[in-house]
Amino acid sequence: MSWRIHNVFHASLLRPYKENEIYGENFTEPPAELVEGEEVYEVETILNHRKRGRGYQYYVKWRGYPITDASWEPEHAFSNDGNTLADYKQRHNL
């Protein structure tokens, strides 16, 4: 006789991570830079894009953060990113 176990469980069974001596600290995120009193994060790479209204949104992986913190950002959010957005647009013919 073999057991057949379904590989899904209910979210109510999850518990928050607790730091301890064995596993150490939870993921530490780098602090944001302050530019003119506003928090600024560094773009590591642009992973994808999608059309929204008259423009595009870009799926951004932030430097020092896990992929789970990636987010969709509008084009105007890239005002100080250097050439990251321009390089992405050139590679994807946007």
Secondary structure, 3 states (H helix, E strand, C coil): CCCCCCCCCCHHHCCCCCCECCCECCCCCCCCEEECCEEECCEEEEEEEEEECCEEEEEEEECCCCHHHCEEEEHHHHCCCCCHHHHHHHHCCC
